[in-house]
């Protein structure tokens, strides 16, 4: 009886770890490695709007990220994203749809119901360039990583040169 209870307890722990890992990724991306699981669907594309060609140190920029894909979702789960900046500060603009987790800004469970998110990037004051890295998923809505589409992009922005008054 003890052996059966031990095996049952071990199976429950393993099942809990598997469910917890899957649940965590559905609710938020902990890294920029979405493609390690979500890589079997049709091609997707990331569109990043709101970043300047050159940044003004300390200025805030409203950035929108969208995952474009022909993949249709069969449920309310449509996609997710994660963004990381090499310099500057990422800030949440829409608390219902985005959140900060460590160095990453990512979707919330409610944000998983769409494929477009907005956040704030505050440009750095102490470096000459910054890179914004984004990875996104267009989910097929079957609550598994299979058949989803993944896209990634990185944008490097240089600091604007100060204007010389004549």
Backbone as numpy.savetxt, mean C-alpha at the origin, in Angstrom:
# Nx Ny Nz CAx CAy CAz Cx Cy Cz
-5.74 -39.72 25.29 -6.57 -38.53 25.29 -5.69 -37.27 25.29
-4.61 -37.30 26.10 -3.71 -36.14 26.14 -3.08 -35.90 24.77
-2.73 -37.00 24.10 -2.11 -36.88 22.78 -3.08 -36.25 21.79
-4.32 -36.66 21.82 -5.33 -36.10 20.92 -5.55 -34.62 21.22
-5.62 -34.26 22.49 -5.79 -32.85 22.87 -4.59 -32.02 22.44
-3.39 -32.57 22.57 -2.19 -31.85 22.15 -2.19 -31.61 20.64
-2.54 -32.63 19.88 -2.60 -32.49 18.42 -3.68 -31.48 18.03
-4.83 -31.53 18.68 -5.91 -30.59 18.40 -5.48 -29.15 18.74
-4.82 -28.96 19.86 -4.34 -27.63 20.25 -3.32 -27.10 19.25
-2.41 -27.97 18.81 -1.40 -27.56 17.84 -2.07 -27.17 16.51
-3.05 -27.93 16.08 -3.76 -27.62 14.84 -4.48 -26.28 14.94
-5.08 -26.00 16.08 -5.76 -24.71 16.28 -4.78 -23.55 16.25
-3.61 -23.72 16.87 -2.59 -22.66 16.86 -2.11 -22.39 15.45
-1.81 -23.43 14.69 -1.35 -23.28 13.31 -2.43 -22.63 12.46
-3.67 -23.07 12.60 -4.78 -22.46 11.86 -4.92 -20.99 12.23
-4.80 -20.66 13.49 -4.88 -19.27 13.93 -3.79 -18.41 13.33
-2.58 -18.94 13.25 -1.48 -18.18 12.65 -1.71 -17.94 11.16
-2.21 -18.95 10.46 -2.49 -18.80 9.03 -3.59 -17.78 8.81
-4.68 -17.86 9.57 -5.79 -16.92 9.43 -5.34 -15.52 9.80
-4.55 -15.37 10.87 -4.07 -14.06 11.29 -3.21 -13.42 10.21
-2.33 -14.19 9.58 -1.46 -13.65 8.53 -2.29 -13.19 7.35
-3.25 -13.99 6.90 -4.10 -13.61 5.79 -4.96 -12.41 6.12
-5.51 -12.37 7.31 -6.36 -11.27 7.74 -5.57 -9.98 7.79
-4.33 -10.04 8.28 -3.49 -8.85 8.37 -3.21 -8.26 7.00
-2.96 -9.09 6.02 -2.67 -8.58 4.68 -3.92 -8.04 4.01
-5.07 -8.63 4.25 -6.30 -8.10 3.68 -6.59 -6.72 4.24
-6.22 -6.50 5.47 -6.52 -5.24 6.12 -5.41 -4.22 5.98
-4.24 -4.62 5.61 -3.13 -3.68 5.50 -1.92 -4.38 4.93
-1.16 -3.63 4.15 0.08 -4.17 3.59 1.21 -3.84 4.54
1.93 -4.82 5.01 3.02 -4.59 5.96 4.34 -4.31 5.25
4.34 -4.38 3.93 5.57 -4.15 3.18 5.23 -3.90 1.73
6.25 -3.79 0.90 6.03 -3.57 -0.53 6.25 -4.86 -1.31
5.87 -5.98 -0.74 6.08 -7.28 -1.38 4.76 -7.96 -1.74
3.79 -7.18 -2.19 2.49 -7.73 -2.55 2.59 -8.83 -3.60
3.54 -8.66 -4.53 3.68 -9.61 -5.63 4.11 -11.00 -5.17
4.65 -11.11 -3.95 5.06 -12.43 -3.48 3.86 -13.36 -3.32
2.66 -12.81 -3.18 1.45 -13.64 -3.09 0.46 -13.35 -4.22
0.27 -12.09 -4.56 -0.76 -11.67 -5.52 -0.17 -11.47 -6.91
0.18 -12.51 -7.61 0.87 -12.29 -8.88 0.33 -13.09 -10.05
-0.87 -13.58 -9.98 -1.34 -14.46 -11.04 -2.35 -13.83 -11.98
-2.89 -12.66 -11.64 -3.96 -12.07 -12.45 -3.45 -11.28 -13.64
-4.37 -10.67 -14.37 -3.99 -9.86 -15.52 -3.20 -8.62 -15.10
-2.56 -8.00 -16.05 -1.71 -6.84 -15.75 -2.50 -5.70 -15.11
-1.83 -4.98 -14.23 -2.41 -3.80 -13.58 -1.40 -2.67 -13.73
-1.85 -1.46 -13.43 -0.99 -0.29 -13.54 -1.25 0.63 -12.35
-0.19 1.27 -11.85 -0.30 2.25 -10.77 -0.29 3.64 -11.40
-1.21 4.49 -10.97 -1.21 5.89 -11.38 -1.01 6.72 -10.12
0.00 7.58 -10.14 0.32 8.45 -8.99 0.12 9.89 -9.45
-0.76 10.62 -8.75 -1.02 12.02 -9.09 -0.73 12.89 -7.87
-0.25 14.10 -8.14 -0.05 15.08 -7.08 1.39 15.31 -6.67
2.30 14.49 -7.16 3.72 14.71 -6.85 4.29 15.73 -7.83
5.08 16.65 -7.34 5.65 17.67 -8.22 6.86 17.13 -8.98
7.25 17.84 -10.03 8.48 17.49 -10.74 9.69 17.76 -9.85
9.60 18.84 -9.06 10.62 19.18 -8.06 9.89 19.63 -6.80
10.40 19.23 -5.63 9.71 19.57 -4.40 10.28 20.82 -3.73
9.39 21.51 -3.02 9.79 22.62 -2.17 9.98 22.06 -0.76
11.13 22.23 -0.15 11.38 21.66 1.18 10.30 22.04 2.19
9.77 21.03 2.89 8.76 21.24 3.94 7.34 21.41 3.44
7.14 21.51 2.14 5.80 21.70 1.60 5.01 20.38 1.62
3.71 20.49 1.88 2.82 19.32 1.87 2.19 19.16 0.49
2.15 17.92 0.02 1.56 17.59 -1.27 0.48 16.54 -1.07
-0.70 16.77 -1.64 -1.75 15.76 -1.60 -1.51 14.81 -2.76
-1.35 13.54 -2.45 -1.02 12.52 -3.44 -2.17 11.53 -3.54
-2.51 11.15 -4.78 -3.54 10.14 -5.02 -2.90 8.97 -5.75
-3.16 7.78 -5.27 -2.67 6.54 -5.88 -3.89 5.74 -6.32
-3.83 5.25 -7.56 -4.92 4.44 -8.07 -4.35 3.21 -8.76
-4.98 2.06 -8.52 -4.62 0.82 -9.21 -5.62 0.65 -10.35
-5.11 0.61 -11.57 -5.95 0.46 -12.76 -5.83 -0.99 -13.24
-6.97 -1.64 -13.39 -6.98 -3.03 -13.86 -8.35 -3.35 -14.44
-8.37 -4.24 -15.43 -9.63 -4.71 -15.99 -10.23 -5.81 -15.12
-9.49 -6.26 -14.11 -9.95 -7.32 -13.23 -11.17 -6.86 -12.43
-12.23 -7.61 -12.51 -13.45 -7.31 -11.75 -13.41 -8.06 -10.43
-13.97 -7.43 -9.40 -14.04 -8.06 -8.08 -15.41 -8.71 -7.89
-15.41 -9.90 -7.32 -16.66 -10.60 -7.06 -17.21 -10.32 -5.66
-16.57 -9.40 -4.92 -17.04 -9.04 -3.58 -16.71 -7.58 -3.31
-16.89 -7.16 -2.08 -16.55 -5.77 -1.72 -15.03 -5.55 -1.63
-14.25 -6.60 -1.57 -12.80 -6.50 -1.51 -12.26 -6.26 -2.91
-11.78 -5.01 -3.15 -11.35 -4.65 -4.51 -9.86 -4.45 -4.66
-9.15 -4.06 -3.58 -7.72 -3.83 -3.74 -7.05 -3.30 -2.49
-5.77 -3.03 -2.65 -4.98 -2.51 -1.54 -3.71 -1.88 -2.07
-3.01 -1.20 -1.19 -1.76 -0.56 -1.61 -0.88 -0.33 -0.39
0.38 -0.06 -0.67 1.34 0.36 0.35 2.26 1.37 -0.30
2.64 2.39 0.45 3.56 3.40 -0.05 4.61 3.66 1.02
5.83 3.90 0.56 6.94 4.23 1.46 7.73 5.35 0.80
8.20 6.28 1.60 9.01 7.40 1.10 10.41 7.28 1.67
11.42 7.49 0.80 12.81 7.44 1.26 13.16 8.65 2.10
12.40 9.73 1.94 12.61 10.96 2.72 11.29 11.70 2.79
11.17 12.59 3.75 9.92 13.30 3.95 9.03 12.52 4.90
7.79 12.97 5.03 6.86 12.37 5.97 5.57 12.01 5.26
5.09 10.79 5.46 3.79 10.36 4.95 2.75 10.64 6.03
1.62 11.21 5.64 0.54 11.52 6.60 -0.79 11.00 6.06
-1.61 10.54 6.98 -2.95 10.07 6.64 -3.82 11.29 6.35
-4.57 11.24 5.26 -5.56 12.28 4.95 -6.96 11.74 5.20
-7.19 10.49 4.86 -8.50 9.86 4.98 -8.39 8.70 5.98
-8.74 8.97 7.24 -8.57 7.96 8.30 -9.42 6.72 8.11
-10.51 6.81 7.38 -11.35 5.63 7.15 -10.71 4.67 6.14
-9.95 5.22 5.19 -9.44 4.39 4.09 -7.94 4.16 4.11
-7.18 4.96 4.88 -5.73 4.79 4.94 -5.22 4.85 6.37
-4.04 4.28 6.57 -3.43 4.25 7.90 -1.92 4.15 7.78
-1.23 4.55 8.84 0.21 4.38 8.92 0.52 3.14 9.73
1.40 2.29 9.19 1.88 1.11 9.91 3.39 1.12 9.80
4.06 1.58 10.84 5.51 1.69 10.80 5.92 2.70 9.76
6.77 2.29 8.81 7.25 3.18 7.75 6.33 3.22 6.54
5.23 2.50 6.57 4.35 2.39 5.41 3.03 3.09 5.65
2.50 3.69 4.58 1.13 4.16 4.58 0.38 3.17 3.73
-0.75 2.68 4.20 -1.45 1.60 3.53 -2.96 1.74 3.72
-3.71 0.83 3.13 -5.16 0.85 3.23 -5.65 0.28 4.55
-6.84 0.63 4.91 -7.54 0.05 6.06 -8.51 -1.02 5.52
-9.23 -1.73 6.39 -10.23 -2.66 5.88 -11.26 -1.95 4.98
-11.68 -0.75 5.35 -12.62 -0.01 4.51 -11.96 0.44 3.21
-10.68 0.79 3.29 -9.94 1.19 2.10 -9.75 0.06 1.11
-9.86 -1.17 1.59 -9.76 -2.37 0.75 -10.94 -2.48 -0.21
-11.98 -1.66 0.02 -13.18 -1.72 -0.81 -13.08 -0.85 -2.06
-11.89 -0.33 -2.33 -11.69 0.49 -3.52 -10.31 0.29 -4.09
-9.98 1.06 -5.11 -8.67 0.98 -5.74 -8.04 2.36 -5.90
-8.51 3.32 -5.09 -7.98 4.68 -5.17 -7.89 5.24 -3.75
-6.72 5.83 -3.42 -6.47 6.34 -2.08 -5.73 7.68 -2.15
-5.95 8.53 -1.15 -5.30 9.83 -1.08 -4.59 9.97 0.25
-3.40 10.58 0.23 -2.63 10.82 1.44 -1.80 12.08 1.25
-1.09 12.47 2.28 -0.24 13.66 2.24 1.22 13.24 2.34
2.05 13.85 1.51 3.50 13.69 1.62 4.09 15.06 1.92
4.82 15.16 3.04 5.50 16.40 3.39 6.95 16.24 2.93
7.35 17.13 2.02 8.69 17.05 1.43 9.77 17.26 2.49
10.89 16.59 2.33 11.98 16.72 3.30 12.65 18.09 3.20
13.32 18.46 4.27 14.06 19.74 4.27 15.56 19.51 4.23
15.99 18.29 4.43 17.42 18.03 4.63 18.09 17.16 3.57
17.39 16.84 2.47 17.99 16.02 1.42 17.70 16.63 0.05
18.44 16.20 -0.95 18.30 16.74 -2.30 17.29 15.98 -3.17
16.96 14.74 -2.76 15.97 13.98 -3.52 15.25 13.00 -2.61
14.07 12.60 -3.06 13.26 11.63 -2.33 12.61 10.70 -3.34
12.47 9.45 -2.95 11.80 8.47 -3.80 10.55 7.98 -3.09
9.43 8.02 -3.81 8.16 7.52 -3.31 7.92 6.18 -4.02
7.82 5.11 -3.23 7.64 3.76 -3.78 6.22 3.28 -3.47
5.52 2.79 -4.49 4.13 2.36 -4.32 3.95 0.98 -4.91
3.21 0.14 -4.21 2.79 -1.15 -4.74 1.30 -1.26 -4.51
0.58 -1.74 -5.49 -0.87 -1.87 -5.36 -1.37 -3.21 -5.85
-2.54 -3.58 -5.35 -3.18 -4.84 -5.73 -4.60 -4.54 -6.21
-4.96 -5.11 -7.34 -6.35 -5.16 -7.78 -6.84 -6.56 -7.44
-7.71 -6.65 -6.44 -8.16 -7.95 -5.95 -9.37 -8.44 -6.74
-9.43 -9.76 -6.92 -10.58 -10.34 -7.61 -11.73 -10.61 -6.63
-11.52 -10.38 -5.35 -12.59 -10.48 -4.37 -12.90 -11.86 -3.86
-12.05 -12.85 -4.13 -12.33 -14.20 -3.63 -11.68 -14.46 -2.27
-11.09 -13.43 -1.67 -10.45 -13.49 -0.35 -9.26 -14.44 -0.29
-8.65 -14.64 -1.44 -7.40 -15.40 -1.49 -6.41 -14.55 -2.29
-5.12 -14.86 -2.24 -4.16 -14.11 -3.04 -4.11 -14.55 -4.50
-4.87 -15.56 -4.87 -4.80 -16.13 -6.21 -5.66 -15.36 -7.19
-5.12 -15.09 -8.38 -5.88 -14.43 -9.43 -5.94 -12.92 -9.31
-5.24 -12.32 -8.36 -5.21 -10.87 -8.20 -4.13 -10.27 -9.10
-4.23 -8.96 -9.33 -3.25 -8.24 -10.16 -2.41 -7.34 -9.28
-1.13 -7.22 -9.62 -0.21 -6.39 -8.84 0.50 -5.41 -9.77
0.73 -4.22 -9.24 1.49 -3.21 -9.99 2.36 -2.44 -9.01
3.46 -1.89 -9.51 4.36 -1.11 -8.66 4.93 0.05 -9.46
5.30 1.09 -8.75 5.96 2.23 -9.38 6.78 2.95 -8.32
7.78 3.67 -8.76 8.61 4.49 -7.88 8.88 5.80 -8.60
8.75 6.90 -7.88 8.98 8.22 -8.44 10.07 8.89 -7.61
11.13 9.35 -8.28 12.19 10.09 -7.59 12.03 11.57 -7.94
12.00 12.38 -6.89 11.78 13.82 -7.03 12.98 14.55 -6.44
13.46 15.53 -7.17 14.60 16.31 -6.67 14.11 17.61 -6.05
14.92 18.14 -5.20 14.63 19.41 -4.53 14.73 20.54 -5.55
13.78 21.47 -5.49 13.78 22.62 -6.38 14.96 23.53 -6.04
15.58 24.06 -7.07 16.69 25.00 -6.87 16.12 26.34 -6.40
16.77 26.98 -5.44 16.28 28.29 -4.99 16.40 29.32 -6.11
15.41 30.18 -6.17 15.42 31.23 -7.18 16.40 32.32 -6.77
17.15 32.77 -7.74 18.12 33.84 -7.49 17.47 35.16 -7.88
17.39 36.08 -6.93 16.80 37.39 -7.21 17.84 38.27 -7.89
17.40 38.99 -8.89 18.30 39.88 -9.64 18.05 41.31 -9.26
